[in-house]
Amino acid sequence: MIAMDAMRPGRRAVLAGIAGAGLCGFADPAPAVTLRRMTPAFDRIIAPGTRVEVIARDIQWAEGPVWVPDGGGYLLFSDPPANIVRRWSRGGGVATFLSPSGAPDPDRTVLREPGANGLALDRGGRLLIANSGGRSIDRVDLKSRRRTVLVDRYKGKRFNSPNDMHVARDGAIWFTDPPYGLAGDDRSPAKELTINGVYRWREGGEAVLVDGSLTRPNGIALSPDERRLYVAVSDPDDPRVIAYDLGRDGMPTASRVLVSAKAGHAQGKPGLPDGMKVARDGTLVCSMPGGIMFLTPDGEPIGLIETTTPAANAAFGEGGAALYVTNNHEVLRIALRPGWQR
């Protein structure tokens, strides 16, 4: 989630509650989205001529998509300013799934975005929430909607506003904690930590700081072999994606800038490095200035889902047959070629 007024058209109106909540069904066309082939490898991921569909629109700020395979499959996505998580399915359209999704009784003088942000599933299929408003990582039973706070502090101090996360094979949760959910960002009097950190948490343990040097850590993902960690930095002064080499203890041994987004941002393209996912073949799918970019594990561009508004995040769904994109006030669906991740 990027809480920069300059990067979101109508951001002040959105936070004031002016934006509507009209939702649409499946297969509505998205005329403002272009599939831009940057190398021939893009054709094996998305077939030329593929139609981009809008499955929801008029969201205040669409974020955190995750595909739930149970019961025929459905998509959950968050709306942090509205404090709602919504559900979409092919047969059922869009409906409210959690409200409130974050802080139950938010103080808007303290919280700019009180709701859930990043969503994921744990190894048992339960919903995990980067609770921006509650300033915690939560677990929710999908059937009962019962919520459990897993971790909300580092060394006794409250997190800023957890933003995005990745669940490792051993169940560890890697997550980022920028100040975007707080009114005033780093200047907020409610901010207890001096850093905006990247953390790892395991059941029964405490949060472990992975990197406390980043100004705006945002999207996060592990490579398929879990030897590399990717973190998007959505600082407009130095937007970039960082790659960390991980040692046997799972902690970074080295880091480097995988992709710099300075040029695209300077050209006025909408958005910044934000949410990301990694495919089973190692392809990185990341929000960048201009839309959702497909990159090789070494950071070479493959293709772009080009949007005219900031794209926040993406998620694979339907067994890898579709990519879902949270694009400002809309949620998009793009069909993917069968078996491309193999």
Steps between C-alpha positions, in 0.01 A plus 500: 500500500640840400363784707627785285240759399687579180481138388126455548248703300230628731678372811366773730148445373537126554609536861217744563257228398386663176582199280215257448485128554336378182614153400467319174484139390730288286641575153453877486762634254791715617573736209772700683730198546760394242700176492847613395737228373862584585657166404364193314487317837191704588301311237542173690344663808216702346371419153498790251156657480397393850214710632544670838183490710377719785337293774451784752514878481441812709709361784660769714847339469517138388779297664620165630347244261518132593337200331323250728463161326233360734139463391560546130740789554457868574706817525536712813629855474531784746395864500714660775335847511151346509602242767351215293613169351284397205444165332454433130400176330405421144145404592444728798647835397632732771392504864634626832704234680637687804384836633682637686804327357752677721450735795148449643448861610766706323607845608550682170728754664742212564429258214496607136414150378326297771436180305682185393765533232694193381328160511644149481418141594697309759608138453166385646294708259404763756490868406788721611455875516759775507280713722599857421244653737543246778881522457537122514517175305171313549365156416134451410308175472326519162185324620442650845677833425660469844812715523824441689778758534827319431753779555465875553832613649872502452698516824192624684415780257196497274547455129430798275248354252583152360460514125579181311627148570621168363457159662802271476484122469583460870207727591711805582335831411722761338343848508562871452408782735501848341315793663237542227205411723580774751379856457822694457715203399838527676385816677210327671510528881358145508810360329693305764779357285768721348539261206280377216599137509497170318429213741472123528272333753455133591223344708589512867780750453557872477542721195856499363625812324630418151576855384436827682673731255227546237293816486185346348506117488188378325448184291688186602556151356738204511646321199373143441814350660470753787863600463411851390276763653348782296379827654341791313588847627228753418700810592444751215850639556657160432241246378652155453480125552770348719618138484653343811704180497400289800734284706431166667341678795261675261651843561652722231867459417506755216263735321485695175263717302329263258297769321502878529171673419640854504474548125138391472401710800682804361305459175177536695381142461237415764594291800816388677652160590231350720352151528669200340470125445745239376386224262610138538755547220652803679336770289449813711169686461525844656318832512716762333453849353265436209331181620585138584835387362618144434872459570755220482661397832791726399271801456479509119160624372281245319173687460268754654132519583489871432245702696410868507459503879725357778486121519549385860536122497433172322423136578493174307168318508304211354795264526723743311252559218440867584671803647294736712616862523387763748515816291413813698118494511463177298584132511608340171515142378744390228497144365841328496617225271451152650812350649729798438646488852644155427 
